[in-house]
Amino acid sequence: MTSSSVVRPSAAATAADGRVPWRSRLTRADVRFAPYFFIAPFFVLFAVFGAFPLIYTGWVSLHDWHLIGEHTFVGFGNYTALFADPDFWNALKNTVGIFVLATVPQLLMALAMANLLNRKIRGRTFFRMGVLIPNVTSVAAVGIVFGQLFARDVGLVNFLITWLGLDAVDWQANTWSSWIAIAVMVDWRWTGYNTLILLGAMQAIPKDLFESASLDGAKPWQQFWRITVPLLRPTLLFTVVISTIGGLQLFTEPVIFGNGRMLGGTLGQFQTVTMYMYETAFQRFQYGYGAAIAWALFGLIVIFSLINLLLVRRAAR
């Protein structure tokens, strides 16, 4: 068969007058534009519920904004007042302190539990499902239970402390004690969630690598640090960023620990930035100042996320 007898698709799809039929044009348009239509819903929802509120909050932060009345433009006046506000720095100190106390042990425990659940143990499926139970439990129920556990007079934790011969602790009265109590509550809720994420990544690592390492005489802990941890770097980066965002936006746990009050204790010893933002915007009705706090928190999350990314990448090399 000669090359002249081969019917090309483009020639067959072309009409007698030289124009491309509408079905061919529709097919080409479908191939070209269909991917954009498939991903468009996400970007539309993000623009409406993500980008627009973020930009609008930034605009509000540049005004002396009240619910009723005029909105006076003050420029960066709210930010100037914010950086000179001792209550904001106190809330920032509490946020960072609770974040460090909660996030670092949380990720370390999640990594250890994922490594344990990745091994052949009895009841492995039961334990894998069980680690997620704290995450699906009602936050209000968690707050009530931990409020009873850390109660000053009748709490189980103080009962164990006094049984060991130590003095009882007023967990809400002091800064460090309240930080520890809230960090324990956060770790109990979110360690299992990070465990399952890391476990899924561990199961994707080829088993041949561990078999080869065993033949070369590598011990289990050497395989963990030399094979598992380096190959988990992308997942570790993800969990670190997610934990950073959640830790710096901490709101529900300290609010419930403080019996629903936004002050975070009598002296604000466990008031976080989000609690201070809520108090300013929705209890004092200073919306412009509250919006400035929200943008300061956004910048703080970006900075801490970048720092954690650099630290994790350097540690996983």
TINULUM-285709 format. One line per field, with one value per residue: x negated, y, z negated of N, C-alpha, C in turn. Coordinates in Angstrom, 2 decimals. Example, Ala and Ser with C-alpha at 12.3 -4.5 7.8 and 13.67 -1.06 7.14 Angstrom:
! residues 2
n_x <- c(-13.19,-12.85)
n_y <- c(-5.69,-2.25)
n_z <- c(-7.80,-7.08)
ca_x <- c(-12.30,-13.67)
ca_y <- c(-4.50,-1.06)
ca_z <- c(-7.80,-7.14)
c_x <- c(-13.20,-12.90)
c_y <- c(-3.30,0.03)
c_z <- c(-7.80,-7.87)
//
This chain:
! residues 317
n_x <- c(-0.85,-0.64,-1.86,-0.17,2.32,3.14,5.46,5.55,6.38,6.86,7.40,9.64,11.40,11.94,14.07,15.65,15.44,13.18,13.28,13.15,15.23,17.93,18.05,15.44,14.16,15.43,14.51,11.76,11.86,12.91,10.87,8.93,9.99,11.38,9.90,9.55,12.14,12.68,11.04,11.92,14.08,12.80,11.08,12.95,14.46,12.35,11.68,14.02,14.45,11.93,9.76,11.12,12.23,9.75,8.48,10.40,10.42,7.88,8.32,10.21,8.61,7.20,8.73,10.62,12.90,16.27,19.29,21.64,21.92,19.42,16.54,13.48,10.53,7.39,4.94,1.90,2.29,3.63,1.92,-0.40,0.47,1.00,-1.50,-2.52,-1.01,-0.69,0.99,1.35,-1.24,-1.48,0.49,-0.65,-3.00,-1.90,-0.66,-2.82,-4.26,-2.46,-2.19,-4.78,-5.10,-3.07,-3.26,-5.85,-6.26,-4.00,-4.43,-6.71,-5.74,-3.78,-5.34,-6.76,-4.63,-3.52,-5.60,-5.58,-3.01,-3.36,-4.59,-4.45,-2.16,0.05,3.54,3.30,4.87,7.00,5.72,4.82,7.21,8.06,6.40,7.44,9.75,9.72,9.63,12.08,13.81,16.13,15.30,16.20,16.86,14.33,13.11,14.61,14.02,11.20,11.13,12.17,10.21,7.98,8.84,8.68,9.25,10.60,9.52,8.21,5.52,4.27,4.82,3.17,0.72,0.58,0.67,-1.83,-3.23,-3.64,-2.84,0.45,1.53,2.65,4.02,5.07,4.24,1.59,-0.99,-2.74,-1.64,0.95,0.34,-0.82,1.36,3.20,1.64,1.41,4.06,4.33,2.41,3.51,5.73,4.76,2.53,3.02,4.15,1.97,0.39,1.64,1.30,-1.51,-1.85,-0.62,-2.42,-4.71,-4.00,-4.16,-6.81,-9.25,-9.62,-11.86,-14.09,-14.44,-14.89,-17.28,-18.92,-18.84,-20.17,-22.69,-23.38,-22.23,-20.72,-17.38,-16.84,-18.72,-17.84,-15.48,-16.28,-18.01,-16.70,-13.80,-13.09,-14.44,-13.06,-10.54,-10.45,-8.92,-6.30,-6.68,-7.23,-4.72,-3.10,-4.34,-3.85,-1.02,-0.54,-1.76,-0.15,2.32,1.53,0.81,3.20,4.70,7.59,10.11,9.53,8.14,10.21,12.33,11.01,10.78,13.37,15.09,14.53,12.98,10.76,8.69,7.84,7.29,5.24,4.72,3.11,3.21,4.29,4.68,3.61,5.74,7.90,7.63,8.06,10.75,11.95,11.39,12.64,15.33,16.34,15.46,16.01,14.24,13.54,11.68,9.23,9.28,9.14,6.57,5.13,5.76,4.42,1.82,1.53,1.71,-0.67,-2.46,-2.01,-2.92,-5.65,-6.54,-5.95,-7.73,-10.16,-9.99,-9.91,-12.52,-14.02,-13.17,-13.87,-16.66,-17.21,-16.40,-18.22)
n_y <- c(-1.19,2.14,5.35,7.34,6.25,6.15,7.28,10.21,11.31,14.03,14.92,13.41,14.39,16.85,19.06,19.22,21.79,22.68,23.53,22.82,20.40,20.99,19.15,18.20,20.54,20.91,18.66,19.22,21.55,20.47,18.76,20.65,22.55,21.15,20.11,22.46,23.09,20.98,21.44,23.89,24.22,23.98,26.25,28.28,27.98,28.37,31.02,32.35,31.59,31.65,33.36,35.85,36.49,36.74,38.91,40.88,41.04,42.08,44.63,45.63,45.73,48.04,50.09,52.02,50.23,49.75,48.04,49.46,52.60,54.98,54.04,54.65,55.42,54.38,53.55,51.96,52.11,50.43,48.24,49.38,50.04,47.46,46.12,47.40,46.58,45.11,42.99,41.58,40.59,38.98,37.06,36.04,34.92,32.89,31.35,30.44,29.05,26.98,25.78,24.75,22.96,21.18,20.36,19.31,16.92,15.61,15.00,13.41,11.25,10.36,9.49,7.38,5.66,5.11,3.67,1.44,0.38,-0.34,-2.71,-6.33,-7.17,-8.49,-7.91,-5.67,-4.21,-3.42,-1.67,0.24,1.38,2.27,4.40,6.62,7.29,9.34,11.64,11.79,12.15,14.18,17.59,19.12,17.16,16.12,18.35,18.59,16.17,16.34,18.66,17.74,15.86,17.48,19.02,21.10,20.27,17.76,16.34,13.68,13.70,15.35,13.76,11.53,12.85,13.79,11.32,10.38,11.85,14.53,18.06,19.25,20.62,23.68,23.80,25.72,28.12,28.86,29.70,27.77,25.34,25.44,25.56,23.03,21.33,21.99,21.33,18.57,17.86,18.61,16.95,14.44,14.47,14.80,13.24,10.60,11.12,12.20,9.95,8.01,9.22,9.19,6.45,5.50,6.54,5.10,2.51,2.66,2.51,0.59,-2.85,-4.24,-2.68,-2.78,-5.51,-5.83,-4.23,-5.65,-7.98,-6.90,-6.51,-4.46,-3.07,-2.96,-0.30,1.15,0.78,2.19,4.89,5.34,4.56,4.64,7.21,9.17,8.63,9.37,12.07,13.96,13.48,14.02,16.74,17.63,16.93,18.48,21.11,21.17,20.67,22.92,25.01,24.31,24.36,27.06,28.29,27.64,27.27,26.09,24.15,25.62,27.44,25.82,24.67,26.90,27.19,28.34,31.05,33.90,35.16,33.59,32.64,34.23,36.10,36.04,33.85,31.65,32.56,32.54,33.74,33.61,33.54,36.07,37.61,36.97,37.95,40.70,41.42,40.43,40.75,43.18,44.59,45.78,45.77,46.43,46.41,43.75,42.48,43.21,41.72,39.18,39.19,39.48,37.04,35.37,36.06,35.17,32.39,31.77,32.42,30.64,28.22,28.21,28.20,25.72,24.03,24.38,23.39,20.69,19.71,19.96,18.26,15.80,15.11)
n_z <- c(0.00,0.94,-0.19,0.66,0.66,-1.97,-4.26,-5.88,-9.20,-9.55,-6.98,-6.39,-8.19,-7.28,-5.65,-2.36,-1.40,-2.57,-5.19,-8.73,-10.19,-12.56,-14.61,-14.87,-15.64,-18.08,-19.45,-19.61,-21.16,-23.46,-24.33,-24.82,-26.68,-28.64,-30.93,-32.44,-33.18,-34.88,-37.09,-37.85,-39.82,-42.37,-42.44,-42.21,-44.58,-46.38,-45.78,-46.59,-49.29,-50.42,-49.23,-48.85,-51.52,-52.84,-51.54,-51.95,-54.74,-55.11,-54.03,-55.83,-58.09,-57.75,-58.59,-60.99,-62.05,-62.59,-63.55,-63.15,-61.72,-60.57,-58.60,-59.25,-57.54,-58.54,-57.78,-58.47,-61.14,-62.96,-63.01,-64.03,-66.61,-67.43,-67.57,-69.72,-71.76,-74.85,-75.56,-73.19,-72.73,-74.94,-74.36,-72.05,-73.07,-74.67,-72.68,-71.07,-73.03,-73.85,-71.38,-70.84,-73.00,-72.42,-69.68,-69.05,-70.78,-69.82,-67.06,-67.26,-68.80,-67.03,-64.89,-66.11,-66.85,-64.34,-63.19,-64.86,-64.38,-61.79,-61.78,-62.05,-64.15,-66.63,-66.33,-64.72,-62.86,-64.50,-66.31,-64.52,-63.68,-66.12,-66.89,-65.68,-66.96,-69.05,-67.44,-66.14,-68.16,-69.97,-70.37,-72.48,-74.34,-74.81,-75.98,-78.35,-79.66,-79.99,-81.46,-83.87,-84.49,-84.97,-87.07,-90.00,-92.67,-92.66,-90.61,-88.56,-87.82,-89.73,-91.92,-91.46,-91.56,-94.23,-95.46,-94.90,-96.66,-96.13,-95.80,-95.09,-91.96,-90.70,-87.83,-86.08,-87.08,-86.76,-84.37,-83.06,-83.91,-82.85,-80.14,-79.76,-80.36,-78.32,-76.10,-76.43,-75.97,-73.26,-72.06,-72.61,-70.96,-68.30,-67.71,-66.79,-64.28,-62.78,-62.99,-61.34,-58.83,-58.55,-58.73,-56.40,-54.52,-55.23,-54.49,-51.80,-51.20,-49.55,-50.33,-49.68,-50.19,-52.96,-53.29,-51.90,-53.47,-55.86,-55.11,-54.79,-57.36,-58.87,-61.71,-63.22,-64.25,-62.85,-60.24,-60.44,-60.87,-58.74,-56.42,-56.57,-57.75,-56.01,-53.56,-54.27,-54.18,-52.46,-53.47,-56.17,-56.01,-55.19,-57.44,-59.39,-58.49,-58.49,-61.21,-62.27,-61.29,-62.50,-65.21,-65.70,-65.27,-67.43,-69.29,-70.19,-72.24,-74.40,-74.98,-75.89,-78.02,-79.64,-80.52,-78.63,-78.51,-77.03,-78.03,-78.88,-81.44,-84.69,-84.48,-81.83,-81.20,-79.53,-77.18,-73.76,-70.47,-68.67,-70.43,-71.59,-69.32,-68.78,-71.10,-70.83,-68.37,-68.44,-70.97,-72.01,-69.77,-67.98,-65.02,-63.00,-64.38,-65.24,-62.74,-62.00,-63.87,-62.92,-60.43,-61.33,-62.60,-60.37,-59.00,-60.95,-60.89,-58.31,-58.57,-60.62,-59.38,-57.20,-58.60,-59.92,-57.70,-56.66,-58.81,-58.99,-56.47,-56.60,-58.74,-57.73,-55.83)
ca_x <- c(0.00,-1.44,-1.53,0.91,3.62,3.47,6.37,5.17,7.54,7.15,8.02,10.97,12.28,12.11,15.20,15.29,15.10,11.93,13.49,13.20,16.60,18.14,17.76,13.99,13.83,15.90,13.59,10.53,12.14,13.10,9.54,8.14,10.55,12.02,9.18,9.78,13.47,12.65,10.42,12.51,14.85,11.92,10.61,14.10,14.71,11.24,11.78,15.15,14.34,10.55,9.06,11.89,12.19,8.41,8.26,11.33,9.94,6.77,8.89,10.82,7.56,6.68,9.77,11.24,14.13,17.30,20.42,22.56,21.25,18.44,15.32,12.42,9.27,6.28,3.69,1.29,2.42,3.98,0.72,-1.29,1.00,0.93,-2.86,-2.80,0.01,-1.22,1.90,1.07,-2.49,-1.19,1.20,-1.62,-3.87,-1.13,-0.44,-4.08,-4.60,-1.60,-2.50,-6.01,-4.85,-2.13,-3.60,-7.07,-5.96,-2.95,-5.02,-7.61,-4.91,-3.13,-6.35,-7.03,-3.44,-3.40,-6.61,-5.13,-1.85,-3.78,-5.16,-3.49,-1.77,1.43,4.53,2.77,5.98,7.74,4.97,4.80,8.48,8.23,5.66,8.20,10.92,9.69,9.85,13.49,14.59,16.59,14.35,16.81,16.71,12.91,12.86,15.22,13.26,9.89,11.37,12.29,8.92,7.06,9.49,7.75,9.57,11.06,9.00,7.45,4.10,3.81,4.88,1.95,-0.42,0.55,0.37,-3.28,-3.83,-3.87,-1.75,1.42,1.27,3.81,3.61,5.48,3.76,0.21,-1.24,-3.30,-0.70,2.04,-0.22,-0.99,2.68,3.76,0.81,1.81,5.35,4.09,1.70,4.44,6.66,4.20,1.43,3.50,4.33,0.65,-0.10,2.17,0.66,-2.86,-1.76,-0.37,-3.66,-5.63,-3.59,-4.53,-8.26,-9.48,-10.16,-13.17,-15.13,-14.68,-15.48,-18.69,-19.62,-18.98,-21.25,-23.95,-23.64,-21.69,-19.77,-16.10,-16.89,-19.49,-16.94,-14.49,-16.86,-18.72,-15.82,-12.42,-12.97,-14.71,-12.01,-9.33,-10.63,-7.76,-5.17,-7.03,-7.03,-3.27,-2.58,-4.88,-3.13,0.35,-0.58,-2.08,1.06,3.29,1.03,0.84,4.61,5.33,8.71,11.16,9.06,7.99,11.50,13.05,10.25,11.10,14.82,15.78,14.15,11.93,9.66,7.58,7.39,7.43,4.18,4.45,1.96,3.29,5.02,3.95,3.84,7.10,8.81,7.54,8.72,12.20,12.36,11.31,13.57,16.72,16.79,15.23,16.52,13.20,13.33,10.44,8.12,9.34,8.65,5.11,4.65,5.89,3.34,0.57,1.50,1.41,-2.10,-3.15,-1.92,-3.82,-7.04,-6.82,-5.92,-8.99,-11.22,-9.87,-10.31,-13.97,-14.56,-12.89,-14.69,-18.04,-17.30,-16.15,-19.27)
ca_y <- c(0.00,3.35,6.40,8.18,5.61,6.24,8.39,10.89,11.75,15.45,15.08,12.81,15.21,18.15,19.07,19.41,23.19,23.02,23.92,21.73,20.24,21.50,18.10,18.19,21.72,20.65,17.70,19.92,22.45,19.65,18.31,21.80,23.31,20.29,20.07,23.68,23.00,20.00,22.02,25.20,24.32,24.24,27.63,29.14,27.91,29.01,32.47,32.88,31.34,31.76,34.55,37.07,36.87,37.16,40.26,41.80,41.24,43.03,45.97,46.05,46.02,49.39,51.04,51.98,49.63,49.39,47.39,50.52,53.88,55.19,53.23,55.63,54.84,54.71,53.02,50.92,52.50,49.26,47.40,50.09,49.83,46.04,45.76,48.03,46.09,44.01,41.84,40.80,39.87,37.91,36.01,35.42,34.07,31.70,30.55,29.78,28.09,25.80,25.16,23.96,21.86,20.22,19.88,18.49,15.55,15.00,14.43,12.33,10.10,9.86,8.75,6.12,4.81,4.64,2.63,0.25,-0.18,-0.84,-4.04,-7.43,-7.39,-8.97,-6.84,-4.47,-3.45,-2.82,-0.53,1.28,2.08,2.89,5.65,7.71,7.57,10.68,12.71,11.87,12.41,15.56,18.46,19.51,16.03,16.07,19.43,18.27,15.08,16.83,19.60,16.95,15.24,18.49,19.82,21.38,19.59,16.38,15.82,12.44,14.00,15.79,12.61,10.76,13.64,13.74,9.94,10.26,12.67,15.89,19.01,19.38,21.73,24.41,23.79,26.92,29.34,29.18,29.68,26.50,24.24,25.53,25.18,21.57,20.70,22.19,20.56,17.16,17.72,18.68,15.73,13.31,14.54,14.86,12.31,9.50,11.60,12.22,8.58,7.36,9.81,8.65,5.01,5.33,6.78,4.00,1.33,2.85,2.28,-0.80,-3.78,-4.72,-1.88,-3.29,-6.84,-5.66,-3.70,-6.75,-8.86,-6.21,-6.47,-3.28,-3.33,-2.27,1.14,1.72,0.82,3.25,6.22,5.47,4.27,5.09,8.65,9.96,8.46,10.00,13.52,14.73,13.35,14.75,18.16,17.87,16.89,19.63,22.31,21.08,20.83,24.31,25.81,24.02,24.78,28.51,28.69,26.94,28.05,25.35,23.51,26.55,28.04,24.86,24.54,28.08,27.24,29.15,32.47,34.25,35.83,32.67,32.71,35.53,36.99,35.73,32.98,30.72,33.16,32.45,34.85,33.50,33.95,37.53,38.15,36.84,38.90,42.07,41.67,40.05,41.16,44.62,45.12,46.52,44.87,46.77,45.91,42.30,42.08,43.33,40.54,38.04,39.25,39.20,35.60,34.79,36.21,34.30,31.02,31.66,32.43,29.40,27.11,28.23,27.77,24.28,23.37,24.37,22.50,19.30,19.33,19.79,17.09,14.57,14.86)
ca_z <- c(0.00,1.05,-1.16,1.15,0.40,-3.40,-4.54,-7.10,-9.96,-9.35,-5.67,-6.43,-9.05,-6.66,-4.72,-0.95,-1.17,-3.25,-6.59,-9.69,-10.69,-13.92,-15.58,-15.08,-16.44,-19.44,-20.07,-19.95,-22.28,-24.65,-24.78,-25.26,-27.80,-29.65,-32.21,-33.22,-33.77,-35.96,-38.28,-38.14,-41.08,-43.52,-42.43,-42.47,-46.02,-47.09,-45.60,-47.35,-50.73,-50.87,-48.81,-49.12,-52.95,-53.22,-51.02,-52.60,-56.10,-55.01,-53.82,-57.10,-59.06,-57.50,-58.98,-62.31,-61.53,-63.56,-62.92,-62.76,-61.66,-59.52,-58.62,-59.04,-57.08,-59.45,-57.25,-59.30,-62.54,-63.78,-63.17,-64.95,-67.96,-67.77,-67.95,-71.01,-72.68,-75.68,-75.55,-71.99,-72.93,-75.90,-73.62,-71.13,-73.89,-75.03,-71.47,-70.70,-74.07,-73.73,-70.09,-70.97,-73.93,-71.83,-68.34,-69.02,-71.24,-68.98,-65.84,-67.65,-69.17,-65.82,-64.12,-66.81,-66.76,-62.96,-62.99,-65.57,-63.69,-60.48,-61.97,-62.16,-65.54,-66.77,-66.45,-64.08,-62.29,-65.61,-66.82,-63.48,-63.75,-67.44,-67.06,-65.11,-67.78,-69.67,-66.47,-65.77,-69.36,-70.08,-71.06,-73.75,-75.26,-75.17,-76.91,-79.65,-80.29,-80.43,-82.54,-85.09,-84.80,-85.49,-88.11,-91.09,-93.92,-92.50,-89.35,-88.64,-87.71,-91.04,-92.83,-91.25,-92.01,-95.70,-95.84,-94.82,-97.70,-95.66,-96.03,-94.02,-91.05,-90.17,-86.44,-85.38,-87.74,-86.38,-82.93,-82.58,-84.16,-81.87,-78.84,-79.73,-80.31,-76.97,-75.17,-76.56,-75.29,-71.82,-71.65,-72.65,-69.83,-66.95,-67.48,-65.96,-62.90,-62.15,-62.93,-60.14,-57.65,-58.46,-58.48,-54.97,-53.79,-55.50,-53.74,-50.39,-51.03,-49.08,-51.33,-49.24,-50.80,-54.30,-53.16,-51.54,-54.64,-56.82,-54.63,-55.01,-58.80,-59.52,-62.79,-62.98,-64.47,-61.75,-59.09,-60.66,-60.70,-57.46,-55.28,-56.76,-57.96,-54.79,-52.55,-54.77,-54.24,-51.97,-54.39,-57.38,-55.71,-55.20,-58.82,-60.12,-58.07,-58.98,-62.66,-62.55,-61.06,-63.55,-66.52,-65.84,-65.26,-68.55,-69.83,-70.88,-73.46,-75.52,-75.35,-76.72,-79.26,-80.44,-80.78,-77.64,-78.58,-76.09,-78.70,-79.06,-82.82,-85.35,-84.00,-80.43,-81.16,-78.41,-76.08,-72.50,-69.56,-68.13,-71.50,-71.70,-68.14,-68.98,-72.15,-70.31,-67.27,-68.66,-72.30,-72.08,-68.50,-67.28,-63.89,-62.32,-65.19,-65.17,-61.43,-62.05,-64.61,-62.02,-59.45,-62.04,-62.79,-59.07,-58.80,-61.90,-60.40,-57.15,-59.05,-61.33,-58.42,-56.46,-59.51,-60.12,-56.45,-56.59,-59.85,-58.66,-55.31,-57.03,-59.62,-56.97,-54.84)
c_x <- c(-0.89,-1.00,-0.40,2.27,4.03,4.31,5.99,6.41,7.89,7.83,9.43,11.94,12.55,13.22,14.71,14.88,13.85,12.09,13.58,14.62,16.71,17.86,16.26,13.56,14.26,14.98,12.30,10.74,12.30,11.76,8.75,8.65,11.16,11.24,9.41,11.17,13.49,12.06,11.02,13.29,13.97,11.51,11.76,14.41,13.60,11.31,12.88,14.93,12.92,9.91,9.82,11.94,10.82,8.14,9.16,10.92,8.76,7.26,9.52,9.75,6.95,7.66,10.08,12.69,15.06,18.49,21.43,21.80,20.23,17.22,14.16,11.13,8.15,4.95,3.17,1.35,2.78,2.77,-0.28,-0.84,0.87,-0.46,-3.30,-1.84,-0.56,-0.32,1.68,-0.21,-2.33,-0.49,0.26,-2.56,-3.15,-0.94,-1.69,-4.46,-3.78,-1.89,-3.73,-5.77,-3.95,-2.65,-4.80,-6.81,-4.94,-3.55,-5.97,-6.82,-4.22,-4.10,-6.64,-5.85,-3.26,-4.40,-6.20,-3.96,-2.18,-4.38,-4.05,-3.24,-0.32,2.38,4.10,3.89,6.79,7.02,4.89,6.10,8.63,7.53,6.42,9.42,10.85,10.00,11.30,14.39,14.97,15.60,14.90,16.66,15.26,12.58,13.42,14.41,11.92,10.03,11.53,10.97,7.96,7.73,8.58,7.99,9.88,10.54,8.16,5.94,3.54,3.87,3.61,0.72,-0.54,0.26,-1.13,-4.00,-4.13,-2.66,-0.83,1.16,2.60,3.52,4.00,4.85,2.40,0.02,-1.69,-2.33,0.45,1.56,-0.32,0.36,3.30,2.96,1.15,3.13,5.18,3.41,2.64,5.36,5.97,3.04,1.84,3.69,2.99,0.05,0.37,1.56,-0.74,-2.85,-1.50,-1.62,-4.67,-5.28,-3.92,-6.02,-8.48,-10.13,-11.53,-14.31,-15.47,-15.30,-16.96,-19.50,-19.83,-20.09,-22.62,-24.28,-23.11,-20.64,-18.48,-16.15,-17.72,-18.65,-15.94,-15.08,-17.52,-17.82,-14.46,-12.32,-13.33,-13.63,-10.69,-9.40,-9.45,-6.56,-5.44,-6.86,-5.55,-2.73,-3.10,-4.12,-1.71,0.40,-0.92,-0.87,2.08,2.84,1.09,2.26,5.38,6.39,9.63,10.69,8.85,9.29,12.28,12.33,10.52,12.57,15.55,15.42,12.95,10.71,8.47,7.00,7.50,6.41,3.83,3.30,2.02,4.19,4.18,4.30,5.26,8.14,8.81,8.20,10.24,12.69,12.40,12.41,15.03,17.22,16.56,15.71,15.53,12.76,12.04,9.22,8.10,8.84,7.13,4.49,4.69,4.76,1.99,0.42,1.18,-0.09,-2.91,-3.14,-2.85,-5.27,-7.39,-6.82,-7.22,-10.15,-11.18,-10.26,-11.83,-14.58,-14.35,-13.72,-16.14,-18.20,-17.15,-17.21,-20.16)
c_y <- c(1.24,4.38,7.27,7.60,5.66,7.47,8.99,11.37,13.20,15.68,14.52,13.67,16.57,18.07,19.36,20.84,23.63,23.41,22.68,21.61,20.66,20.43,18.02,19.39,21.53,19.68,18.37,20.85,21.67,19.19,19.48,22.43,22.44,20.23,21.29,23.67,22.02,20.60,23.37,25.25,24.61,25.71,28.61,29.16,28.58,30.53,33.06,32.76,31.45,33.08,35.83,37.44,37.36,38.60,41.27,42.06,42.20,44.45,46.49,46.43,47.41,50.47,50.93,51.55,49.25,48.81,48.40,51.84,53.93,54.28,54.16,54.94,55.32,54.18,51.87,51.27,51.34,48.37,48.06,49.91,48.38,45.65,46.43,47.56,44.95,42.79,40.96,39.98,38.76,36.74,35.29,34.49,32.78,30.77,29.77,28.74,26.82,25.05,24.26,22.75,20.79,19.58,18.95,17.09,14.84,14.32,13.29,11.07,9.51,9.04,7.40,5.16,4.28,3.54,1.33,-0.42,-0.70,-2.23,-5.08,-7.73,-7.87,-7.79,-5.55,-3.60,-2.74,-1.58,0.59,2.06,2.83,4.22,6.85,8.09,8.94,11.80,12.87,12.09,13.88,16.39,18.89,18.39,15.91,17.14,19.16,17.21,15.59,17.92,18.91,16.32,16.23,19.43,19.96,20.49,18.11,15.75,14.58,12.71,14.46,14.67,11.76,11.52,13.60,12.33,9.67,11.13,14.09,16.76,19.05,20.66,22.36,24.68,25.04,28.19,29.78,29.02,28.31,25.34,24.26,25.17,23.66,20.88,20.82,21.39,19.08,16.92,17.72,17.41,14.52,13.30,14.28,13.92,11.16,9.89,11.63,10.83,7.88,7.92,9.24,7.15,4.73,5.56,5.65,2.76,1.44,2.65,0.83,-1.66,-4.29,-3.95,-2.40,-4.69,-6.75,-5.14,-4.78,-7.71,-8.23,-6.04,-5.25,-3.67,-2.56,-0.77,1.84,1.80,1.96,4.62,6.40,5.26,4.94,6.61,9.46,9.83,9.06,11.52,14.30,14.66,14.06,16.25,18.51,17.91,18.07,20.90,22.30,21.27,22.26,25.21,25.58,24.49,26.28,29.06,28.08,27.82,27.21,24.80,24.50,27.23,27.11,24.67,25.71,28.27,28.23,30.63,32.73,34.89,34.91,32.71,34.11,36.55,36.75,34.77,31.91,31.25,33.14,33.64,34.80,33.88,35.46,38.20,38.09,37.84,40.32,42.36,41.48,40.31,42.64,45.34,46.07,45.68,45.18,46.24,44.39,41.77,42.20,42.17,39.31,38.03,39.02,37.70,34.89,34.90,35.33,32.85,30.81,31.57,31.11,28.21,27.06,27.78,26.26,23.50,23.28,23.41,21.04,18.85,19.11,18.55,15.79,14.27,13.69)
c_z <- c(0.00,0.04,-0.70,0.86,-1.05,-3.62,-5.87,-7.85,-9.70,-8.01,-5.67,-7.21,-8.43,-5.63,-3.31,-0.67,-1.91,-4.70,-7.47,-10.22,-12.15,-14.97,-15.87,-15.91,-17.89,-20.17,-20.49,-21.14,-23.58,-25.22,-25.37,-26.54,-28.90,-30.96,-33.08,-33.87,-34.94,-37.24,-38.68,-39.45,-42.30,-43.57,-42.67,-43.97,-46.81,-46.97,-46.47,-48.86,-51.28,-50.53,-49.14,-50.60,-53.39,-52.78,-51.73,-54.06,-56.12,-54.81,-55.11,-58.11,-58.88,-57.90,-60.47,-62.07,-62.67,-62.82,-62.40,-62.78,-60.55,-59.72,-58.25,-58.63,-57.98,-58.95,-58.10,-60.79,-63.45,-64.02,-64.10,-66.39,-68.39,-68.26,-69.25,-72.09,-73.53,-75.71,-74.33,-72.17,-73.96,-75.21,-72.66,-71.89,-74.28,-73.83,-71.09,-71.74,-74.00,-72.45,-70.20,-71.86,-73.32,-70.56,-68.34,-69.57,-70.36,-67.75,-66.16,-68.04,-67.96,-64.99,-64.77,-66.70,-65.35,-62.67,-63.69,-64.85,-62.30,-60.57,-62.10,-63.63,-65.56,-66.96,-65.78,-63.50,-63.37,-66.13,-65.79,-63.47,-65.07,-67.59,-66.51,-65.95,-68.45,-68.71,-66.10,-66.99,-69.43,-70.89,-72.42,-74.79,-75.72,-76.20,-78.29,-80.38,-80.81,-81.49,-83.88,-85.48,-85.45,-86.50,-89.32,-92.30,-93.73,-91.22,-89.55,-88.59,-89.05,-92.06,-92.69,-91.74,-93.53,-96.20,-95.79,-95.85,-97.29,-95.94,-94.82,-93.21,-90.65,-88.69,-85.68,-85.92,-87.24,-84.88,-82.45,-82.79,-83.17,-80.48,-78.72,-79.61,-78.92,-75.94,-75.23,-75.83,-73.77,-71.32,-71.64,-71.44,-68.49,-66.70,-66.57,-64.50,-62.16,-62.04,-61.67,-58.86,-57.46,-58.19,-57.01,-54.13,-54.01,-54.68,-52.25,-50.15,-50.60,-50.16,-50.96,-49.90,-52.20,-54.26,-52.80,-52.71,-55.70,-56.41,-54.84,-56.49,-59.51,-60.55,-62.54,-63.18,-63.39,-60.48,-59.23,-60.36,-59.34,-56.25,-55.45,-56.85,-56.72,-53.73,-52.99,-54.72,-53.64,-52.91,-55.70,-57.18,-55.75,-56.62,-59.64,-59.77,-58.61,-60.50,-63.05,-62.37,-62.16,-64.92,-66.74,-65.77,-66.42,-69.20,-70.72,-72.22,-74.60,-75.94,-76.25,-78.05,-80.19,-80.67,-79.87,-77.65,-77.69,-76.74,-78.90,-80.45,-83.39,-84.86,-82.54,-80.25,-80.08,-77.30,-74.82,-71.61,-69.00,-69.19,-71.66,-70.51,-68.29,-70.02,-71.62,-69.30,-67.68,-70.08,-72.54,-70.82,-67.83,-66.08,-63.13,-63.07,-65.18,-63.83,-61.36,-62.81,-63.71,-60.99,-60.10,-62.28,-61.48,-58.76,-59.71,-61.42,-59.21,-57.61,-59.72,-60.37,-57.63,-57.34,-59.71,-58.87,-56.35,-57.60,-59.49,-57.47,-55.72,-57.89,-58.85,-55.92,-55.25)
//
